[in-house]
Amino acid sequence: MTKLIIAMVLALSSTFVNAQLRGSGKTITKTYNYKNFSKVIFNDLDGK
């Protein structure tokens, strides 16, 4: 009985792992213009 349970758990876990590796989400890439980057000012770094 325990061997059957272990086999089922291994089969289900491999199914879940393969589903995560295939992926179904979108990949988003952003590019930023780095001209005048030295003029960027961060005033509120603490969030207060």
VOZA-54515 format. One line per 3 residues: number of its first residue (from 0); for each residue x, y, z of N, C-alpha, C. Coordinates in Angstrom, 2 decimals. Layout:
BEGIN
NUM	X Y Z X Y Z X Y Z ~ ...
REM end
This chain:
BEGIN
0	0.83 -1.20 0.00 0.00 0.00 0.00 0.87 1.26 0.00 ~ 1.92 1.24 0.80 2.78 2.43 0.86 3.52 2.64 -0.45 ~ 3.89 1.54 -1.12 4.58 1.68 -2.41 3.66 2.33 -3.44
3	2.39 2.00 -3.39 1.43 2.59 -4.31 1.29 4.09 -4.06 ~ 1.22 4.46 -2.79 1.10 5.88 -2.44 2.34 6.65 -2.86 ~ 3.50 6.06 -2.62 4.76 6.72 -3.00 4.83 6.88 -4.52
6	4.42 5.86 -5.25 4.44 5.93 -6.72 3.49 7.02 -7.22 ~ 2.32 7.13 -6.61 1.37 8.16 -7.02 1.90 9.55 -6.72 ~ 2.52 9.72 -5.56 3.08 11.03 -5.20 4.20 11.41 -6.17
9	5.06 10.46 -6.51 6.14 10.76 -7.45 5.60 11.11 -8.83 ~ 4.58 10.40 -9.27 4.00 10.69 -10.58 3.36 12.07 -10.61 ~ 2.63 12.41 -9.56 1.99 13.73 -9.51 3.01 14.85 -9.39
12	4.05 14.62 -8.59 5.06 15.67 -8.42 5.81 15.91 -9.73 ~ 6.09 14.86 -10.48 6.78 15.07 -11.76 5.87 15.81 -12.75 ~ 4.57 15.57 -12.68 3.63 16.29 -13.54 3.62 17.77 -13.20
15	3.61 18.10 -11.91 3.60 19.51 -11.50 4.91 20.20 -11.89 ~ 6.03 19.51 -11.75 7.31 20.11 -12.10 7.38 20.39 -13.59 ~ 6.92 19.46 -14.41 6.94 19.69 -15.86 6.03 20.84 -16.26
18	4.91 20.99 -15.59 4.00 22.09 -15.91 4.67 23.42 -15.59 ~ 5.45 23.49 -14.52 6.11 24.74 -14.17 7.26 25.05 -15.12 ~ 7.94 24.03 -15.61 9.08 24.27 -16.49 8.65 24.71 -17.88
21	7.52 24.28 -18.34 7.07 24.67 -19.67 6.70 26.14 -19.71 ~ 6.03 26.61 -18.71 5.67 28.02 -18.62 4.57 28.41 -19.58 ~ 3.73 29.29 -19.11 2.66 29.78 -19.96 2.52 31.29 -19.84
24	3.40 31.92 -19.10 3.30 33.36 -18.88 3.99 34.16 -19.97 ~ 3.79 35.44 -19.94 4.40 36.33 -20.91 5.68 36.90 -20.32 ~ 6.68 37.04 -21.15 7.93 37.66 -20.74 7.91 39.11 -21.19
27	8.11 40.00 -20.24 8.08 41.43 -20.53 9.49 41.99 -20.39 ~ 9.94 42.66 -21.40 11.24 43.32 -21.33 11.03 44.82 -21.53 ~ 11.78 45.58 -20.79 11.70 47.04 -20.91 13.10 47.58 -21.15
30	13.16 48.58 -21.97 14.43 49.27 -22.19 14.26 50.72 -21.75 ~ 15.31 51.26 -21.20 15.27 52.62 -20.69 16.28 53.47 -21.43 ~ 15.94 54.71 -21.62 16.84 55.65 -22.23 17.77 56.19 -21.14
33	19.06 55.95 -21.27 20.00 56.33 -20.23 20.63 57.70 -20.47 ~ 20.12 58.47 -21.40 20.63 59.83 -21.58 20.21 60.68 -20.39 ~ 21.07 61.56 -19.97 20.84 62.45 -18.83 20.51 61.68 -17.55
36	21.11 60.51 -17.41 20.83 59.69 -16.23 21.41 60.31 -14.96 ~ 22.43 61.14 -15.10 23.04 61.77 -13.93 22.13 62.83 -13.31 ~ 21.06 63.22 -14.01 20.16 64.24 -13.50 18.99 63.66 -12.70
39	18.95 62.33 -12.53 17.86 61.71 -11.78 18.07 61.96 -10.30 ~ 17.02 62.41 -9.61 17.10 62.71 -8.18 16.11 61.82 -7.44 ~ 16.61 61.15 -6.40 15.76 60.31 -5.55 15.54 61.04 -4.23
42	14.37 61.63 -4.04 14.09 62.38 -2.83 13.52 61.52 -1.71 ~ 12.68 60.56 -2.05 11.94 59.83 -1.04 12.35 58.36 -1.03 ~ 13.51 58.07 -0.48 13.98 56.69 -0.45 13.42 55.92 0.74
45	13.01 56.61 1.80 12.49 55.94 2.99 11.01 55.63 2.87 ~ 10.31 56.23 1.97 8.88 56.01 1.82 8.05 56.76 2.85 ~ 8.64 57.77 3.46 7.91 58.55 4.48 7.34 59.81 3.88
REM end
